[in-house]
Amino acid sequence: MNKDSENKYTVKNVSEDLVDFYLDECLARHGTCSCARCVADIRAYALNQLPPRYVVSSAGNAFARARAMSTQAKADIISSITAGINLVKQNPRHD
Ligand SMILES: [Zn+2]
């Protein structure tokens, strides 16, 4: 197998894309501080709550597949983000 064909396939955790996709909406709804530090803390917290969902991605189709996930999976993602937001709101890592 040559290097080019190896590079066409990457293994990707679509939970990360989904957290990013719903994060802005959740931040706006909860009126949370959206500085880089708080957003990073919320992302890390949410991703630690969620099972990783690795897919083999070729031609950037991973996100399309992720969006086709079940309603329950989406609800889990949004609830993990919300839990992270509440935690960071109570304990921001800055003044
Ligand atoms: Zn902040």
Boltz pocket constraint, residues with backbone or C-beta under 6 A from the ligand:
constraints:
  - pocket:
      binder: B
      contacts: [[A, 33], [A, 34], [A, 35], [A, 36], [A, 37], [A, 38], [A, 39], [A, 92], [A, 94]]
      max_distance: 6.0
